[in-house]
């Protein structure tokens, strides 16, 4: 048996890698639905405001209703991931997306619409906890950045498809906005079916379910090129690490975990204080400020999606080569330059460069924060508290996203656009200082070793 595993032909090794890739892609498809659901509203927001006669405050709440669901979903997402497993949680996420898409498309008033969007937001919030965590737990250390980064790739792919779908459906009639929102039910159903065929995370089976033999079988299923002895050694290391975690950090909110807690909070905080969600949600309106017609603004929004996708590819290529910290530094410089120029353009009314500045901003986000955030948060917490840590980072991300999206229409009405972009640029200057002084590198480091480097476990 051991000899057979050591001498696997190339075709069997390729099959193993295809299995691992399938499991990672399936989990990451939750990110596609995340991206699609988050941005698809941008094509319908003005129509909905006019249809139901919403004032700025109610319009802001209607647009951010999904985000408030995301806040709750991210806050509680660690609980089902811990109690019922990563796989079952991912399955239920698909059902939440499906129900939200159908209900949103059929909504007859703003309040039922807000409930429907809230349900979809629950799916988004839980997905940002469960999906990156699942991938990080099944991926080999040297490929973890790229595989976990596929969650972010699928987010931006979903964003691009949402912008494209909105543009294609914009002229189908008075109910175009219903089709824009309802079409999400199709990928939601596909994702839900695919999730049935992925295995449970071996680390969850070892740390929470106590199913050691089942965990070993899945570890061998994920990578059949390894010997049974290798599998036994890794399982024993994980079990020993779990026992050590319980001794040095018996609960989540302890001083021993203060460093990863602060890192998760700040990376999520700065992610949203870049203004990324406000720009994605209100991209057509921002382009209209520069004098573009509504149709042209929608097409420019597709350009955002394409830029996001291309530079996310670049980020995924570099994340296991240059490392997480380097990408955050590159992205921070890109943020500062693009937001600063955008602020200047609105101040001087030199609107011609605004689309290019927005595209540069999206590129900086995609190659930096966008590529890094979900990978980084999923790496820095020990096995026993990874779900809680992922939930903390996701909750921080989404509470600030919800607040920003809720009050962005009010901000626009109260201050000139150049001031808003200048504020975002200032926050990204603070992010750069934080990255340079506090952020560690986690590239290529096994999960159980990272906790030692952060001072969580005794060496």
C-alpha positions in Angstrom: 0.0 0.0 0.0 2.7 2.5 1.0 4.8 1.6 -2.1 1.7 2.1 -4.3 1.2 5.6 -2.8 4.8 6.5 -3.3 4.8 5.5 -7.0 1.5 7.0 -8.1 1.6 7.6 -11.9 1.4 11.2 -13.2 -2.3 10.8 -14.1 -3.3 9.8 -10.5 -1.3 12.7 -9.1 -3.1 15.0 -11.6 -6.4 13.6 -10.4 -5.5 14.4 -6.8 -4.8 18.0 -7.7 -8.0 18.2 -9.7 -9.9 17.0 -6.6 -8.3 19.6 -4.4 -8.9 22.2 -7.0 -12.6 21.2 -7.3 -13.1 21.3 -3.5 -11.4 24.8 -3.4 -13.3 26.1 -6.4 -16.7 24.9 -5.1 -16.1 26.5 -1.7 -14.9 29.7 -3.4 -18.0 29.9 -5.5 -19.7 31.2 -2.4 -17.5 34.2 -3.2 -19.0 34.5 -6.6 -22.4 34.7 -5.1 -21.0 37.2 -2.5 -19.7 39.4 -5.3 -22.8 39.1 -7.5 -25.2 39.8 -4.6 -23.2 42.7 -3.3 -23.0 44.6 -6.6 -26.0 43.6 -8.6 -28.0 46.2 -6.6 -26.0 49.0 -8.3 -28.0 48.6 -11.5 -31.3 48.8 -9.7 -30.8 51.3 -6.9 -32.0 54.5 -8.8 -35.0 52.7 -10.3 -36.0 51.4 -6.8 -35.7 54.8 -5.3 -37.9 56.3 -7.9 -40.4 53.4 -8.0 -41.2 53.6 -4.3 -40.5 57.3 -3.8 -37.7 56.8 -1.2 -36.0 59.7 0.6 -32.2 59.6 1.0 -32.4 58.0 4.5 -34.8 55.2 3.5 -32.9 54.7 0.2 -29.7 54.3 2.2 -31.3 51.7 4.4 -32.8 49.8 1.5 -29.4 49.7 -0.3 -27.6 48.6 2.8 -30.2 46.0 4.0 -28.1 43.2 2.6 -25.1 44.5 4.4 -26.9 44.5 7.7 -27.7 40.9 7.0 -24.1 40.4 6.3 -23.1 41.9 9.6 -25.3 39.4 11.4 -24.2 36.6 9.2 -20.5 37.3 9.8 -21.1 37.7 13.6 -22.9 34.3 13.9 -21.1 32.5 11.0 -18.5 30.9 13.3 -21.2 29.1 15.3 -22.6 26.8 12.6 -19.1 26.4 11.2 -18.0 25.1 14.6 -21.1 23.1 15.6 -22.2 21.6 12.3 -19.1 21.7 10.2 -17.7 23.7 7.3 -19.4 21.7 4.6 -22.9 21.9 6.0 -22.5 25.6 6.6 -21.4 26.1 3.0 -24.5 24.1 1.8 -26.9 26.3 3.7 -25.3 29.4 2.4 -26.4 28.4 -1.1 -30.0 28.0 0.0 -29.9 31.5 1.6 -28.7 33.0 -1.6 -31.3 31.2 -3.7 -34.2 32.3 -1.4 -33.0 35.9 -1.4 -32.6 36.1 -5.2 -36.2 34.8 -5.9 -37.7 37.0 -3.2 -35.9 40.2 -4.2 -37.0 39.8 -7.8 -40.6 39.4 -6.7 -40.7 42.1 -4.0 -43.8 44.3 -4.1 -42.7 47.0 -1.6 -39.5 48.4 -0.1 -39.9 46.5 3.2 -40.3 43.1 1.7 -37.4 43.9 -0.6 -35.3 44.8 2.4 -36.1 41.5 4.1 -35.2 39.6 1.0 -31.9 41.4 0.6 -31.2 40.9 4.4 -31.5 37.1 3.9 -29.0 37.3 1.0 -26.7 39.3 3.3 -26.8 36.5 5.9 -25.4 34.2 3.2 -22.7 36.7 2.3 -21.7 37.2 5.9 -21.5 33.5 6.7 -19.7 32.7 3.5 -16.9 35.1 4.4 -16.4 33.0 7.6 -16.8 29.5 6.3 -15.4 29.5 2.7 -11.9 31.0 3.2 -11.6 28.9 6.4 -12.5 25.7 4.7 -10.0 26.3 1.9 -7.2 27.3 4.2 -7.7 24.1 6.2 -7.5 21.7 3.3 -4.8 23.5 1.3 -1.0 22.7 1.5 1.0 25.6 2.9 2.8 26.4 -0.3 -0.5 26.7 -2.3 -2.6 28.1 0.5 -2.5 31.7 -0.7 -3.5 30.9 -4.2 -6.2 28.4 -3.3 -7.7 30.5 -0.5 -7.3 33.5 -2.8 -9.7 31.9 -5.2 -12.5 33.1 -2.8 -11.5 36.7 -3.7 -11.2 35.8 -7.4 -14.7 34.5 -7.4 -15.9 37.7 -5.6 -14.5 39.9 -8.3 -15.7 37.5 -11.0 -19.2 37.7 -9.5 -18.9 41.5 -9.4 -18.0 41.5 -13.1 -20.9 39.2 -14.0 -23.2 41.4 -12.0 -22.2 44.5 -13.8 -22.4 42.7 -17.2 -25.8 41.2 -16.3 -27.1 44.6 -15.3 -26.0 46.1 -18.6 -27.5 43.3 -20.6 -30.8 43.4 -18.7 -31.1 47.2 -18.5 -33.4 47.5 -21.5 -35.8 44.6 -21.0 -38.6 46.8 -19.8 -40.0 48.3 -16.7 -39.2 45.2 -14.7 -35.5 45.1 -15.7 -34.5 45.6 -12.1 -36.4 42.5 -11.0 -34.6 40.4 -13.6 -31.3 41.9 -12.5 -31.9 40.7 -8.9 -33.6 37.4 -9.6 -31.1 36.0 -12.1 -28.8 35.2 -9.1 -31.0 32.2 -8.3 -29.3 30.2 -11.2 -25.7 30.3 -9.9 -27.0 29.9 -6.3 -28.7 26.6 -7.3 -25.6 25.4 -9.1 -23.3 26.2 -6.2 -25.7 24.4 -3.7 -25.6 21.2 -5.8 -21.8 21.3 -6.1 -21.4 21.7 -2.4 -23.0 18.2 -1.8 -19.9 16.6 -3.4 -17.1 18.2 -1.2 -15.7 16.5 1.9 -15.7 17.9 5.4 -12.6 19.8 6.6 -10.2 17.2 8.2 -9.1 19.9 10.8 -12.7 20.3 11.9 -13.2 16.6 12.2 -10.1 16.3 14.3 -10.6 19.4 16.5 -14.4 19.4 16.9 -16.0 16.1 15.9 -13.3 13.8 17.2 -13.5 11.6 14.0 -9.8 10.9 13.6 -10.1 8.0 11.2 -12.5 9.9 8.9 -10.2 12.9 9.0 -7.3 10.7 7.9 -9.3 9.2 5.0 -10.2 12.7 3.8 -6.6 13.8 4.1 -5.6 10.9 1.9 -8.4 11.6 -0.5 -7.2 15.2 -0.8 -3.6 14.1 -1.5 -3.2 10.4 -2.3 0.5 10.9 -3.2 1.3 10.9 0.6 2.0 7.8 2.6 -0.2 6.7 5.5 2.7 7.5 7.8 2.7 11.1 6.6 -1.1 11.4 7.2 -0.7 9.9 10.7 2.1 12.4 11.5 0.1 15.4 10.3 -3.0 14.3 12.2 -1.0 13.9 15.4 0.5 17.3 14.9 -2.9 18.9 14.5 -4.3 17.1 17.6 -1.2 18.1 19.7 -1.6 21.7 18.5 -5.3 21.7 19.5 -4.4 20.4 23.0 -1.7 23.1 23.4 -4.1 25.8 22.2 -6.6 24.8 24.9 -4.0 25.2 27.6 -2.3 28.5 26.5 -5.6 30.2 25.2 -8.5 28.5 27.0 -11.0 31.1 25.5 -11.0 33.4 22.5 -10.9 36.7 24.3 -7.5 36.3 26.0 -4.4 38.4 26.0 -2.6 35.5 24.3 -4.7 36.0 21.2 -4.6 39.8 21.3 -2.2 40.1 18.4 -4.2 38.1 15.8 -7.4 39.7 17.1 -6.0 43.2 16.5 -4.6 42.2 13.1 -7.9 40.8 12.0 -9.8 43.9 13.2 -7.5 46.4 11.5 -7.2 44.7 8.1 -11.0 44.5 7.9 -11.4 48.1 9.2 -9.0 49.5 6.7 -10.5 47.4 3.9 -13.7 49.3 4.2 -12.3 52.7 5.0 -10.7 52.7 1.6 -14.3 53.3 0.3 -14.3 50.1 -1.8 -17.9 49.1 -1.1 -19.3 52.6 -1.5 -17.6 52.9 -4.9 -18.8 49.5 -6.1 -22.4 50.1 -4.9 -22.7 53.5 -6.4 -20.3 53.2 -9.3 -22.9 54.2 -12.0 -23.9 57.3 -10.0 -20.2 58.3 -9.4 -19.6 58.2 -13.2 -22.8 60.2 -13.8 -21.3 62.9 -11.6 -18.7 63.4 -14.3 -21.3 64.0 -17.0 -21.6 60.5 -18.4 -25.1 59.3 -19.5 -26.7 56.5 -17.5 -26.0 53.9 -20.2 -22.3 55.0 -20.5 -22.1 54.9 -16.7 -23.3 51.3 -16.7 -20.7 50.4 -19.3 -17.9 52.1 -17.3 -19.0 49.9 -14.4 -18.3 46.9 -16.5 -14.8 48.3 -16.9 -14.5 48.3 -13.1 -15.4 44.6 -13.1 -12.8 43.8 -15.8 -10.1 45.8 -14.0 -10.9 44.0 -10.8 -10.7 40.6 -12.4 -7.4 41.2 -14.2 -5.6 42.6 -11.2 -7.0 39.9 -8.9 -5.4 37.4 -11.2 -2.1 39.3 -10.7 -2.7 39.3 -6.9 -3.2 35.6 -6.9 -0.1 35.0 -8.9 2.0 37.1 -6.6 0.5 36.2 -3.1 2.6 33.1 -2.7 5.6 34.6 -4.4 5.9 38.2 -2.9 3.9 37.5 0.2 0.9 39.1 1.9 2.7 42.1 3.5 4.3 43.1 0.2 1.0 43.1 -1.6 -0.6 45.2 1.1 2.2 47.8 0.8 1.8 47.9 -3.0 -1.9 48.3 -2.7 -1.6 51.0 -0.1 0.5 53.2 -2.4 -1.9 52.6 -5.2 -4.9 53.6 -3.0 -3.2 56.8 -1.9 -2.3 57.9 -5.5 -5.6 57.0 -7.1 -7.8 58.5 -4.3 -5.7 61.6 -4.1 -5.9 62.2 -7.9 -9.7 61.5 -7.8 -10.1 64.1 -5.1 -8.1 66.6 -7.0 -10.1 65.9 -10.2 -13.4 66.6 -8.5 -12.0 69.7 -6.7 -10.8 71.2 -10.0 -13.7 69.8 -12.1 -11.2 68.1 -14.3 -13.5 65.1 -14.7 -11.8 63.5 -17.7 -9.4 61.6 -15.4 -12.0 60.3 -12.9 -12.7 57.0 -14.7 -9.0 56.3 -15.0 -8.5 57.1 -11.3 -11.4 54.8 -10.3 -10.0 52.0 -12.4 -6.5 52.5 -10.8 -8.2 52.5 -7.3 -9.9 49.1 -8.2 -6.6 47.8 -9.4 -4.8 48.8 -6.2 -7.5 47.1 -4.2 -7.5 43.9 -6.2 -3.8 43.3 -6.0 -3.5 44.4 -2.4 -6.3 44.3 0.2 -8.7 42.3 -2.0 -6.2 39.5 -2.7 -4.9 39.4 0.9 -7.7 40.0 3.4 -9.6 36.7 3.5 -6.4 34.6 3.1 -4.7 36.5 5.9 -7.5 36.3 8.4 -7.9 32.6 7.8 -4.2 32.0 8.6 -3.5 34.0 11.7 -5.7 32.2 14.2 -5.1 28.8 15.8 -7.2 25.8 14.7 -9.5 25.9 17.8 -10.4 29.5 17.3 -10.1 30.0 13.5 -13.9 30.2 13.1 -14.2 32.8 15.9 -11.3 34.7 14.4 -12.7 34.6 10.9 -16.1 35.7 12.3 -14.4 38.7 14.1 -12.7 39.8 10.9 -15.8 39.3 8.8 -18.0 41.1 11.3 -15.6 44.1 11.4 -15.5 44.2 7.6 -19.2 44.1 7.2 -20.2 46.4 10.1 -18.1 49.2 8.5 -19.3 48.3 5.0 -23.0 48.6 6.2 -22.3 51.9 8.0 -20.5 53.3 5.0 -23.1 52.2 2.5 -26.0 53.4 4.7 -24.6 56.9 5.1 -22.9 57.3 1.8 -26.0 58.9 0.1 -26.2 61.3 3.1 -22.5 62.1 2.8 -22.9 62.9 -0.9 -25.8 65.3 -0.1 -23.8 67.0 2.7 -20.3 67.4 1.2 -18.6 67.7 -2.2 -17.2 64.5 -3.8 -13.6 65.7 -3.5 -13.8 65.7 0.3 -15.1 62.2 0.4 -12.2 60.9 -1.7 -9.7 62.9 0.3 -11.0 61.2 3.5 -10.6 57.8 2.0 -7.0 58.7 0.8 -6.1 59.8 4.4 -7.3 56.5 5.8 -5.2 54.6 3.3 -2.1 56.6 4.4 -2.8 55.3 8.0 -3.1 51.7 6.5 0.3 52.0 4.9 1.9 53.0 8.3 0.1 50.1 10.0 1.3 47.5 7.4 4.9 48.8 7.6 5.1 48.6 11.3 2.7 45.8 12.5 1.8 43.2 9.8 3.8 39.9 9.8 4.4 37.8 6.8 2.6 34.4 6.7 3.7 33.2 3.2 4.4 29.5 3.0 4.1 28.9 6.8 2.1 25.9 8.0 -1.0 27.0 10.0 0.2 25.4 13.2 3.5 27.2 12.9 2.0 30.7 12.4 0.5 30.7 15.9 4.0 30.2 17.3 5.4 33.1 15.3 2.6 35.3 16.6 3.4 34.3 20.2 0.2 32.4 20.7 1.7 29.0 21.7 4.9 28.2 23.6 7.8 27.4 21.4 
